Amino acid sequence: MNHAVRRLAQDRRCLVMGLGAFGGGLGVTRALVDAGAKEVLVTDLANETKLATSLEAIKPLVDTGRVQLRLGGHLESDFRSAEVVIANPAVPKPWQNEFLLAARAGGATVTTEMRLGLEGVPADRVIGITGSAGKSTTSAMIAHLLDGDGRRAVLAGNIGGSLLERAPQLGAKDWLVLELSSFMLWWLGPEAGGTPWLPRIGVLTNLADNHLDWHVDAAHYSRSKSFVRGPSQHAFISRFDAEDAASAQRFAKLPAGAWWRGAALDAAIESRPELADSCPLPGAHNRRNALLALQVAAAALRADGEDADLRALCARLATFRGLPHRLALVHEANGVRWFDDSKATTPEATLLAVSCFPDRRKVHLIAGGSDKGSNLSPIAELAGELAGLYAIGTTAPALCTHGGNACGTLQEATRRIHAALKPGDVVLLSPGCASWDQFKNYEDRGRQFAAMARGR
């Protein structure tokens, strides 16, 4: 039991705002019940159908009356009467959200599952990774490099699962490798109130315009990301300037400034970029992820008083098999390969995925989905260079300005692709957009694509 949860929730009226599709809402709901909350109300804008999988996981708690449900919308009165509110970090603009404002006006403590989970973990055993692209794969690589040979690392955070349920697994010398979204970092930073939280090792992959529907502008986005770095850290590691000088220069002009500069980099690794060639994943961007992961793993080993054996780290990296929905080969038949890159929810990630294939004239790209306010023209401009650009979702019109195929749905896109395939072609689902308009989440989108690839 997380003692912070018990101190906060015992004998109090608790409300969970957003059940969530990746386990965070489920974990905190269970934790509040276990902590002896007077009542636990779960409220979500989605209905029972969309939340069916998550609801099944807490059905025994609902059936016994230990958890109440308010689905398909929120009621302000629920928030006014709550004593504790656990908000999903992705709740839009929490600083002006009418329901959270009502909760605070009523005297409630408003926090997140991530903040509660971190209260049970020593900050000097946490590696925090953020960035616009590559943070999931980089986080998984770091955990893979540090987990083994008598050491242990636990991967958690934005990558999925409940930190409240994983934190008790941590030993005193284990590393918690935490993928952090800009939403999570805002809640952990000074703007959300409370004491700002800082990891022992902070990591930035890169910055690009993303989630501007949530952050309002790039300046707020950059400032929120900057909360991963602080003066008391053991180390901060980033290769943003070296990897994308143009983007780094643009973001450096924003009010938060070039907060990533002055990063602690390992000279031995920087002088040997070929070390990243041991990464088995396709694409130059994955080699960049690997180089950053090697830097972080070396820093963590030094923090533990160990030597960073680069040969051993590279051998370990060679056994990394990647993550689902990130350029994963899901089907191969008749000389055609189908790749699921559903986790690519930014235009930059989609461009990176396309660049992994030497002959883009053989690439059938499926892109589109829910609009996050990103500039989609770089994807649209690929239309004339590809075997085909098949646009789906609400962003389809913006993606078809240079000759793409407006398909509307993933099913229609795959139907058209099946009719046009030739041996040697590649079918790539790399949407560059969120999945919320037609799917439960990016995982659901990837699973449906894989099934359609196999003709199911």
C-alpha positions in Angstrom: 0.0 0.0 0.0 1.2 3.4 -0.9 1.2 5.4 2.4 0.6 8.7 0.5 -2.7 7.3 -0.9 -3.8 6.1 2.6 -3.0 9.5 4.2 -4.9 11.3 1.4 -7.9 9.1 0.9 -8.8 7.2 4.1 -12.4 8.0 5.2 -12.7 10.7 2.5 -15.0 11.2 -0.5 -12.7 10.5 -3.6 -13.4 11.1 -7.2 -11.4 9.7 -10.2 -11.7 12.0 -13.2 -11.1 9.8 -16.3 -10.9 6.1 -16.1 -8.2 5.9 -18.8 -7.5 3.3 -21.4 -3.9 2.3 -20.3 -4.3 1.3 -16.6 -3.6 4.5 -14.7 -7.3 5.2 -13.9 -7.8 1.6 -13.0 -4.8 1.5 -10.7 -5.7 4.6 -8.7 -9.3 3.4 -8.4 -8.2 0.2 -6.8 -5.7 2.0 -4.6 -8.3 4.4 -3.3 -10.6 1.5 -2.4 -7.8 -0.3 -0.7 -6.8 2.8 1.2 -10.2 2.9 2.9 -11.8 5.8 1.1 -15.3 6.7 2.3 -16.5 6.6 -1.3 -14.9 6.3 -4.7 -16.7 7.9 -7.7 -15.3 7.3 -11.2 -16.5 9.9 -13.7 -15.7 9.9 -17.4 -16.9 11.7 -20.5 -16.9 8.4 -22.4 -19.8 6.0 -22.2 -20.0 2.3 -21.1 -19.3 1.0 -24.6 -16.1 2.9 -25.1 -14.9 2.0 -21.6 -16.0 -1.6 -21.7 -12.5 -3.1 -21.2 -11.6 -0.9 -18.3 -15.0 -1.3 -16.7 -14.7 -5.1 -16.8 -11.4 -4.8 -14.8 -13.2 -3.1 -11.9 -16.6 -4.9 -12.2 -16.3 -6.6 -8.8 -15.7 -3.2 -7.1 -18.7 -1.7 -8.9 -20.9 -4.7 -8.2 -20.2 -4.6 -4.5 -20.9 -0.8 -4.4 -17.3 0.1 -3.4 -17.0 2.1 -6.7 -19.7 4.3 -8.2 -19.8 5.3 -11.8 -20.8 8.5 -13.6 -20.3 7.9 -17.4 -21.1 9.9 -20.5 -20.4 13.2 -18.8 -19.3 15.0 -15.6 -21.5 16.7 -13.0 -20.1 19.8 -11.3 -21.9 18.9 -8.1 -19.8 15.7 -7.9 -16.6 17.8 -7.9 -17.9 20.3 -5.4 -18.7 17.6 -2.9 -15.5 15.6 -3.4 -12.7 15.9 -0.8 -10.0 14.3 -3.1 -9.9 14.5 -6.9 -7.5 12.3 -8.9 -7.4 13.8 -12.4 -6.3 12.1 -15.6 -3.3 14.2 -16.6 -4.6 14.5 -20.1 -7.7 16.4 -18.9 -7.7 19.5 -21.3 -6.4 22.7 -19.8 -6.6 21.7 -16.2 -5.7 25.3 -15.1 -9.1 26.5 -16.4 -11.2 23.3 -16.4 -14.6 24.1 -14.8 -14.9 20.9 -12.9 -11.4 21.1 -11.4 -12.0 24.7 -10.5 -15.2 23.7 -8.7 -13.3 21.0 -6.8 -10.7 23.4 -5.7 -13.3 26.0 -4.7 -14.9 23.3 -2.5 -11.6 22.7 -0.8 -10.7 19.4 -2.4 -7.2 18.2 -2.9 -6.6 17.8 -6.7 -3.7 15.6 -7.8 -2.8 12.8 -10.3 -2.1 9.2 -10.1 1.5 9.9 -11.2 2.1 12.4 -8.4 0.7 9.9 -5.8 2.8 7.1 -7.2 6.0 9.1 -7.1 5.5 9.9 -3.5 6.3 6.3 -2.8 9.5 6.3 -4.9 12.8 8.0 -3.9 13.4 10.7 -6.6 17.1 9.8 -6.8 16.2 6.4 -8.2 14.2 7.8 -11.1 15.2 8.4 -14.7 12.6 10.7 -16.4 12.4 10.8 -20.2 10.3 13.2 -22.2 10.3 14.5 -25.8 8.0 15.0 -28.8 9.1 11.8 -30.6 11.1 8.7 -29.6 10.5 8.9 -25.9 8.7 5.5 -25.6 11.4 3.6 -27.5 14.2 5.4 -25.8 12.6 4.7 -22.4 12.3 1.0 -23.2 15.9 0.9 -24.5 17.1 2.5 -21.2 15.2 0.0 -19.1 16.5 -2.9 -21.2 20.1 -1.7 -20.8 19.8 -1.4 -17.1 17.7 -4.5 -16.3 20.1 -7.5 -16.1 23.5 -8.6 -14.9 22.5 -8.2 -11.3 20.7 -4.9 -11.8 17.0 -4.1 -12.1 15.0 -1.5 -13.9 11.2 -1.0 -14.0 9.6 0.8 -16.9 6.4 2.9 -16.3 4.7 6.2 -16.9 3.2 7.3 -20.2 4.1 4.0 -21.7 1.1 2.5 -19.8 0.2 0.8 -16.6 -0.2 2.1 -13.1 2.7 3.5 -11.3 0.9 2.9 -8.0 0.9 -0.8 -8.8 4.5 -0.9 -10.1 6.2 1.3 -7.4 5.9 -1.4 -4.7 8.0 -3.7 -6.9 11.0 -1.4 -6.7 13.9 -2.3 -4.5 16.2 0.2 -2.9 18.8 0.0 -5.7 16.4 -0.4 -8.6 15.9 2.2 -11.2 12.5 3.5 -12.2 12.5 4.4 -15.9 9.6 6.8 -16.3 8.3 8.0 -19.7 6.7 11.4 -19.1 4.3 13.2 -21.3 4.0 17.0 -21.4 0.7 16.6 -19.6 2.3 14.6 -16.8 5.1 17.1 -16.4 2.8 20.0 -16.2 1.1 18.3 -13.2 4.5 17.6 -11.6 5.7 21.1 -12.2 5.3 24.4 -10.2 2.3 25.6 -12.3 0.1 22.8 -10.8 0.9 23.8 -7.3 2.7 21.9 -4.6 6.4 21.1 -4.5 7.9 20.5 -8.0 9.2 17.0 -8.5 12.5 16.3 -10.2 14.1 13.0 -11.3 17.7 12.0 -10.6 18.4 11.9 -14.3 16.3 13.9 -16.7 16.3 13.2 -20.4 14.9 15.1 -23.5 14.8 13.4 -26.9 13.6 16.4 -29.0 10.9 19.1 -29.3 8.4 19.6 -32.1 5.0 21.2 -32.2 2.7 18.8 -30.5 -0.5 18.7 -28.4 -1.0 22.4 -29.1 -4.8 21.8 -28.6 -3.9 21.2 -24.9 -1.0 23.6 -24.4 -2.4 26.5 -26.5 1.0 27.3 -28.0 4.5 26.0 -28.4 5.8 28.3 -25.7 3.6 26.6 -23.0 4.5 23.1 -24.4 8.2 23.8 -24.2 7.9 25.2 -20.7 5.9 22.1 -19.5 8.6 19.8 -21.0 11.3 21.8 -19.1 10.0 20.6 -15.8 12.0 17.4 -16.4 15.1 19.3 -15.6 16.1 21.1 -12.4 19.2 22.3 -10.6 19.3 19.5 -8.1 19.5 16.7 -10.6 22.4 14.4 -10.8 22.4 14.7 -14.6 20.4 16.0 -17.5 21.0 14.4 -20.9 19.9 15.5 -24.3 21.2 15.4 -27.9 18.5 17.7 -29.2 21.0 20.3 -30.5 23.2 17.7 -32.2 20.3 15.9 -33.8 18.1 18.7 -35.0 19.8 22.0 -34.8 17.1 23.9 -36.8 14.3 22.8 -34.4 16.5 23.4 -31.4 17.2 27.0 -32.6 13.5 27.6 -33.2 12.5 26.4 -29.7 15.4 28.3 -28.1 13.7 31.6 -29.1 10.6 30.8 -27.0 10.3 32.3 -23.5 11.5 29.1 -21.8 14.8 29.5 -23.8 17.2 26.7 -24.6 16.6 24.9 -21.3 18.1 21.6 -22.6 21.6 23.1 -23.3 24.5 22.2 -21.1 23.5 18.6 -21.0 26.0 16.1 -19.5 27.2 13.9 -22.4 29.6 11.0 -22.3 32.6 12.0 -24.4 33.5 8.4 -25.1 30.1 7.7 -26.5 29.9 11.0 -28.4 33.2 10.2 -30.2 31.9 6.8 -31.3 28.4 7.2 -32.9 28.8 3.8 -34.5 28.0 2.2 -31.1 24.4 2.8 -32.0 24.7 0.5 -35.0 24.2 -2.4 -32.5 20.5 -1.4 -32.4 18.5 -4.0 -34.3 15.6 -1.6 -35.1 15.2 -0.1 -38.6 15.7 3.6 -39.2 18.2 6.3 -38.5 16.0 7.7 -35.8 16.2 4.5 -33.9 20.0 4.7 -34.0 19.7 8.2 -32.6 17.4 6.8 -29.8 20.0 4.1 -29.1 22.8 6.6 -28.8 20.8 8.6 -26.3 19.8 5.5 -24.4 23.5 4.5 -24.2 24.3 7.9 -22.7 21.6 7.6 -20.1 22.5 4.0 -19.1 26.2 5.0 -18.7 25.1 8.0 -16.5 23.0 5.7 -14.4 25.8 3.2 -13.9 28.2 6.0 -12.9 25.6 7.2 -10.4 25.7 3.8 -8.9 29.5 3.8 -8.7 29.9 1.3 -11.5 32.0 1.4 -14.7 30.1 2.0 -17.9 31.4 -0.9 -20.0 30.4 0.2 -23.5 31.0 -3.2 -25.1 28.7 -4.8 -22.6 26.1 -2.1 -23.1 26.2 -2.5 -26.9 25.9 -6.3 -26.6 22.8 -5.7 -24.4 21.4 -3.2 -26.9 21.7 -5.8 -29.7 19.1 -7.9 -27.9 16.4 -5.2 -27.8 13.4 -6.1 -29.8 11.4 -2.9 -29.7 7.9 -2.0 -28.7 4.5 -2.9 -30.2 3.0 -0.3 -32.6 6.4 1.3 -33.2 7.5 0.2 -36.7 6.5 -3.3 -35.9 6.4 -5.8 -38.7 3.0 -7.4 -38.3 2.5 -9.3 -41.6 4.5 -10.4 -44.6 3.1 -12.2 -47.7 3.6 -12.2 -51.4 6.7 -10.1 -51.1 4.8 -7.3 -49.3 5.6 -6.2 -45.7 3.1 -4.5 -43.4 4.3 -2.3 -40.6 2.3 -1.0 -37.6 3.6 2.3 -36.5 0.3 3.4 -34.8 2.2 5.1 -31.9 3.4 7.7 -34.4 1.0 10.5 -33.5 3.0 13.5 -34.7 3.9 14.5 -38.3 7.6 14.3 -37.3 7.2 10.7 -36.2 5.5 9.8 -39.5 8.3 11.4 -41.6 10.9 9.4 -39.6 9.0 6.2 -40.3 8.8 6.9 -44.0 12.6 7.7 -44.1 13.3 4.2 -42.8 12.6 2.7 -46.2 15.1 3.4 -48.9 12.6 3.5 -51.8 9.6 5.5 -50.8 8.0 4.9 -54.2 7.1 1.4 -52.9 5.6 2.7 -49.6 1.8 2.8 -49.2 1.3 5.2 -46.3 -1.9 5.3 -44.2 -2.0 8.6 -42.2 -4.6 10.7 -40.4 -6.9 10.6 -37.4 -7.9 13.1 -34.8 -6.7 16.7 -35.1 -4.2 17.8 -32.4 -3.5 21.1 -34.1 -0.2 20.0 -35.7 0.9 21.1 -39.1 0.1 18.1 -41.4 1.4 19.6 -44.6 4.8 17.8 -44.5 2.9 14.5 -44.6 0.5 15.8 -47.4 3.5 16.8 -49.5 4.8 13.2 -49.6 1.8 12.1 -51.8 3.7 12.5 -55.1 6.7 10.5 -53.8 4.9 7.5 -52.4 3.2 4.5 -53.9 0.1 6.0 -52.3 -1.0 8.2 -49.4 -4.2 7.0 -47.9 -5.9 9.5 -45.5 -8.3 8.6 -42.8 -10.1 10.3 -39.9 -11.1 13.9 -39.4 -7.7 15.2 -40.7 -8.2 13.5 -44.1 -9.0 16.7 -46.0 -5.8 18.4 -44.7 -3.7 15.4 -45.8 -5.1 15.3 -49.4 -4.1 18.8 -50.5 -1.3 17.3 -52.7 -3.1 14.4 -54.2 -3.6 11.9 -51.4 -6.5 9.4 -51.4 -9.3 10.4 -49.0 -10.4 7.0 -47.6 -12.2 8.1 -44.4 -11.7 4.8 -42.5 -8.9 2.4 -42.0 -10.9 -0.4 -43.5 -11.4 1.5 -46.7 -7.7 2.4 -46.9 -6.6 -1.2 -46.5 -9.2 -2.3 -49.1 -7.7 0.1 -51.7 -4.2 -0.8 -50.8 -4.8 -4.6 -51.2 -6.0 -3.9 -54.7 -2.9 -1.9 -55.6 -0.1 -4.0 -54.1 3.0 -5.3 -56.0 5.8 -7.5 -54.8 8.4 -5.5 -52.9 5.9 -2.9 -51.6 5.6 -1.8 -48.0 2.3 -0.9 -46.3 2.9 1.5 -43.4 0.4 2.7 -40.8 2.0 5.8 -39.4 -0.8 8.2 -38.8 0.9 11.3 -37.5 -2.4 12.0 -35.6 -4.2 10.9 -32.5 -6.6 7.9 -32.7 -9.5 9.2 -30.7 -11.9 9.9 -33.6 -12.3 6.3 -34.6 -10.5 4.1 -32.1 -10.2 3.5 -28.4 -6.5 4.3 -28.5 -3.5 3.9 -30.7 -3.2 0.2 -29.6 -6.7 -0.5 -30.8 -5.8 1.2 -34.1 -2.7 -0.9 -34.5 -4.4 -4.2 -33.7 -7.2 -3.5 -36.2 -4.6 -2.7 -38.9 -2.7 -5.9 -38.2 -5.9 -7.9 -38.5 -6.8 -6.2 -41.8 -3.3 -6.8 -43.1 -3.8 -10.5 -42.6 -7.2 -10.3 -44.3 -9.2 -10.9 -41.2 
